[in-house]
C-alpha cells in the first residue's frame, strides 16, 4: 500500500499551547494550567512530550526535548502532550517555546487569578496559543 502524503506544510504549526486559570484539584488553590501538545496525532501511543520547564521572574521557558513512551502501555491514539500547573504565575509573563530543532517563539501574556490575556504573539510561529479552554476543545488540526 502506498504511503500517504502529509497534508502539513512547513508553515503549519507543530505545537499548540494552552494557558488557562483553574483551581487545583489537589490543593483547591488557584493555579495556571500550561499544556503543550503536538498538532500531529500518533496512531499507536499517546506519547508524553518531554519538556524542560524553566521559570524566572515574569518568564517561562519550555524547551522540548523529545518524546517518551507512556507509562501505561495500553494503546491509544492522540497527540504527544506536556501538562503542568503553576501556582505562582501572575502579572505579565513572557513565555518562550524552544522546539527540538532549536527554533524559538515567544508570547506575552497578562495572568490574573481568573483570567489569562494574550498581549502579543508573533506573526508567524510553529506554535499556536489558546487562553480559552472552550476554544481548545473544539479546535481541529
N, C-alpha and C positions, 0 to 999 in steps of 0.2 A: 504494500500500500504506500503510495507516495506521501511524503511528509508535507503537512500543511504549511503554507506560508504564513508568517506572522502578519497581523494587520497593524501592528505598532510601528510607529516611525521613530527616528532618533530624537524627535522633538516631543514625543509623548511623555507624560510624567512616569517615573519609575516607582515613586512612593506617594502615599497620601498621609497627611499628618492631621490628627485631631487633637485639639486642645480645648477642654471644657471644664467648667467648675462642677464639682459634685461633692457629696458628703461621703466620707469613708465609711464603709460598712463595718469595719473593724473598730475604729475609734469614735465614730459619729462626729468627727470634726470636719470642717470644710477643707477640701483639697482641690488640686488641679490635676485632672487626668490628662496624660500625654500618651497618645497612641501613634505609632509609626508602622505602616504596613506597606507591602509591595502592592502595586496595581495588578501584577500578574498573579493569577491563582494557580496553585500547584495541584495536580490531579491525584498524586499518591499520598502525600502527607501534608499536614498543615504545619509547615516549618516554623520554628521560632527565629525571629530576626535578632541576631546578636548585635547589640548596640552598647557602646561605652558612653554613658551619660555623665557629663561634667557640668556642675553648676558653679556659678560665680555670682558676684553682685550684679544683679539685673541681666544675667546671661545664662543660657542653657545651650550646651553644645552636645549634639547627638552624632556620634561617629559610628557609622555602620561598619561592622567588622565582617559580617558574613551570615551564614545560615547554620542553624543547629537542628538536628532531628528532634522531634518532640519526645518528652519523657514517656508518654504513653504511646505504645506502638500501634494503637488502633488506627486503621486507615481512615483518613478523611481528607477532603479537598478544601482549598482556600488559600488566601494569601499568607505569606510569612509575616509575623507580627511581633512587635515590641510594645509593651504596655507598662507604664509606671505612674504612680500617684506621687505628687509633691505637696507637702503641707505648707511650705514656706515661700511659695511664689506669689508675689503681689506687686502691684505697681507696674512700671514699664519693664518690659522683658524683650531682649534680643535673643531669638532662638536661631541657631545655625545647625544645619544638617550637612554632614560630610558623607558623601557616598563612598562605596567600596573603591571606586576609581579615583578618589581624591577631590572630585568636584564638590563645591560648597554652594549653599544658597542660604539666605537669611530672611527672617521675617521680624517685624517689630510689632509687639502686642502691648496692650494695657490689660492687666489682670486685677480683678477685684473679686471678693468672695462669691458673688453671684453672677459674674459676667466676664467674658473674655472678648476683647475688642481688637480686631486686626487693624493696625495703624498703617503699615507699609508692607508691600510684598514686591518681589522682583517681577519685572516684565516677563521674562522667560525663566522657567525653572524646571528642574527634574522632580520637584515636589509640589503637590497641591496641598492647600491647607483649608481646614474647616473648623469653625468655632461654634457650630450648632449641631448637636447630636442628631436632630431630625433630618438635616440635610445629609449627614454622613451615612445614615442607614438607608437612605433612598437613592444613593448615588451608584451608578453603574460604570464600570471601567472595562 
